Amino acid sequence: MSLQKNYLDVPGTTIFDAEQSRKGYHLNQFCMSLMKAENRERFKADERAYLDEWAMTEEQKQAVLARDLNRCIALGGNIYFLAKIGATDGKSFQQMAGSMTGMTEEEYRDMMIHGGRSVEGNRVVGEDGDAQAQHQPQGKAGHSAQKASA
Amino acid sequence: MAKITASVYTSHVPAIGAALDLGKSNEPYWQPVFKGYEFGKQWIKENPPDVIFLVYNDHATAFSLDMIPTFAIGTAAEFQPADEGWGPRPVPTVIGHPELAAHIAQSVIQDDFDLTIVNKMDVDHGLTVPLSLMFGQPPADDFRWPCPVIPFAVNVVQYPVPSGKRCFNLGKAIRKAVESFDQPLNVQIWGTGGMSHQLQGPRAGLINKEFDNAFLDRLIADPEGQASVPHIDYVREAGSEGIELVMWLIARGAMDDIDPAPLVAVAPDATKSVPANAHPVSVKHRFYHVPASNTAVGHLILENT
């Protein structure tokens, strides 16, 4: 009960530990099933029906249908598993990672070309970096005040 | 007697594989990445290994949440490139070395490392991208990798993952195992993954050049000290997926300049360096570039002297 999880105060980050794994088991196993071409076809043909074959929660199903990867991760998903959904959609890892920041694909790609996101202000919850909760969403989608401080 | 002659370290970014497979390696975005591997491609032609012991992580490919082993050694005769969702990479089947792999499993498990022995598994970009980077694309009329490969998968996906210290000590046990194999094999050990990157959440895209370069410095000159750095430092400084770097410590621990006794504890900030009279390692090549997709790319070649 008193296990120390010293990674819980890293902003904008969910560590996929045994607890998350337990929550996300069926969601992640659904993702794994998309490694077979025939299953990708079946999923694409009727997403809802395919999801209903899995013992996922309704919340998890809705998050998948909405392609809300942050929500999927909060509900126990892991990015390497969720990547199979992106692969099914023909998306790259960069498109998937970028989608979780609120930035457009172009904005995110541009950030990476210019050296990526800085760790400054993004080490601990409560600092003022661009990954902190108060600065979401990022990019053009964010508020003008957020853009000014980015 | 088999002998580890060199260690190779490299990131294994999936987009690098995609760029190679789709013929994009000459695009301006990718040119600097592949330029950093030109030395290595030439070096490995001049120093061809008989076997590669390739440390990597499975990315939800061979191991689902049904079970994820902490350390898994591939003892099969061959391993197929996996369909990770985009279709399998168009690269050759990976040929294993079942005799050496079984020997290493026998030795390392008796040295208290609980390896899972895997007789069937597909291998993903974590293993095939490093092979592509070092060997290039095999020609159609001779479509094979130049040597057998023993896949060694480390869990860095589902926490808790093994500590740097445990990985470093495991490298020592692997070296001992290789050196007790009764065939004159030239073995290279490769450590892959990293460098700084984060693929999830609002902090996605994190890159930390200072951390990465300090890691490279210390991996070379003070690997024991680096082995004592806790996970949280990697997560905070190098991103949630930067933790893959602990796998480089397995390869580093297998080099000749390392004291074979297990590392018990070194304070994270200790500056214990390699004794001057030990067998020094030779730094053949060092490369760092940002970005490849979401990730910083690092590459190092160390030779035993």
Contacts between the chains, C-beta under 8 A, distances in Angstrom:
chain1	res1	chain2	res2	distance
A	6	B	232	4.9
A	7	B	159	7.7
A	7	B	231	7.5
A	7	B	232	5.8
A	7	B	235	5.3
A	10	B	203	7.4
A	10	B	235	5.8
A	10	B	236	5.7
A	10	B	240	7.6
A	11	B	202	7.3
A	11	B	203	6.1
A	12	B	201	4.4
A	12	B	202	3.4
A	12	B	203	3.4
A	12	B	204	7.7
A	13	B	198	6.9
A	13	B	200	7.0
A	13	B	201	5.3
A	13	B	203	5.2
A	13	B	235	7.1
A	13	B	240	5.3
A	14	B	200	6.7
A	14	B	201	6.0
A	14	B	240	7.9
A	15	B	159	5.4
A	15	B	235	6.8
A	15	B	240	6.4
A	16	B	157	6.7
A	16	B	158	5.8
A	16	B	159	6.2
A	17	B	158	7.3
A	17	B	159	4.0
A	17	B	160	7.0
A	18	B	158	7.2
A	18	B	159	7.2
A	18	B	160	7.7
A	21	B	65	6.0
A	21	B	158	5.5
A	24	B	65	7.5
A	25	B	65	5.2
A	28	B	60	7.3
A	28	B	64	7.4
A	28	B	65	5.0
A	29	B	64	6.1
A	29	B	65	5.9
A	29	B	66	7.5
A	31	B	60	7.3
A	32	B	60	6.4
A	32	B	64	4.6
A	32	B	65	7.7
A	34	B	85	5.7
A	35	B	61	7.3
A	35	B	82	7.3
A	35	B	83	5.5
A	35	B	84	6.6
A	35	B	85	5.8
A	36	B	83	7.4
A	37	B	83	7.1
A	37	B	87	7.4
A	40	B	85	7.4
A	69	B	200	7.5
A	70	B	201	6.3
A	70	B	202	7.5
A	73	B	200	5.8
A	73	B	201	6.5
A	78	B	60	6.9
A	78	B	157	6.5
A	78	B	158	7.4
A	79	B	199	4.8
A	79	B	200	4.5
A	79	B	241	7.9
A	80	B	59	4.3
A	80	B	60	4.0
A	80	B	157	5.7
A	81	B	60	4.6
A	81	B	65	7.6
A	83	B	59	7.6
A	83	B	60	7.5
A	83	B	84	7.6
A	83	B	85	6.7
A	84	B	60	7.4
A	84	B	84	7.4
A	84	B	85	4.2
A	86	B	85	7.6
A	87	B	84	6.5
A	87	B	85	2.7
A	87	B	86	4.8
A	88	B	85	6.1
A	92	B	15	6.6
A	92	B	18	7.4
A	92	B	293	7.1
A	93	B	14	5.9
A	93	B	15	6.3
A	93	B	199	6.6
A	93	B	293	5.8
A	93	B	294	6.2
A	94	B	15	6.8
A	94	B	293	4.7
A	94	B	294	5.6
A	96	B	199	7.6
A	97	B	198	7.8
A	97	B	199	4.8
A	97	B	200	7.0
A	97	B	204	4.1
A	97	B	205	6.5
A	97	B	294	4.9
A	98	B	204	6.8
A	98	B	205	7.3
A	100	B	200	6.2
A	100	B	201	5.5
A	100	B	202	6.5
A	100	B	204	5.2
A	101	B	202	5.6
A	101	B	204	5.5
A	101	B	205	6.7
A	102	B	202	7.4
A	108	B	204	7.8
A	108	B	205	6.4
A	111	B	205	5.6
A	112	B	205	5.9
A	112	B	207	7.6
A	112	B	290	7.8
A	112	B	291	4.3
A	112	B	293	7.2
A	112	B	294	6.5
A	113	B	29	7.8
A	113	B	291	6.6
A	115	B	207	6.1
A	115	B	209	7.2
A	115	B	290	5.5
A	115	B	291	7.6
A	116	B	196	7.8
A	116	B	205	5.3
A	116	B	206	6.3
A	116	B	207	2.8
A	116	B	290	6.1
A	116	B	291	5.9
A	116	B	294	7.9
A	116	B	296	7.2
A	117	B	198	7.8
A	117	B	203	6.8
A	117	B	204	7.6
A	117	B	205	4.2
A	117	B	206	4.6
A	117	B	207	6.5
A	118	B	206	7.9
A	119	B	206	6.2
A	119	B	208	4.8
A	119	B	211	7.5
A	119	B	236	7.7
A	119	B	237	6.1
A	122	B	203	5.8
A	122	B	206	6.7
A	123	B	236	5.0
A	123	B	237	7.3
A	124	B	236	7.5
A	131	B	201	7.6
A	131	B	202	4.7
A	131	B	203	3.7
A	131	B	206	7.5
A	132	B	202	7.9
A	133	B	202	7.7
A	135	B	202	8.0
A	136	B	202	5.4
A	137	B	202	7.9
A	138	B	202	6.9
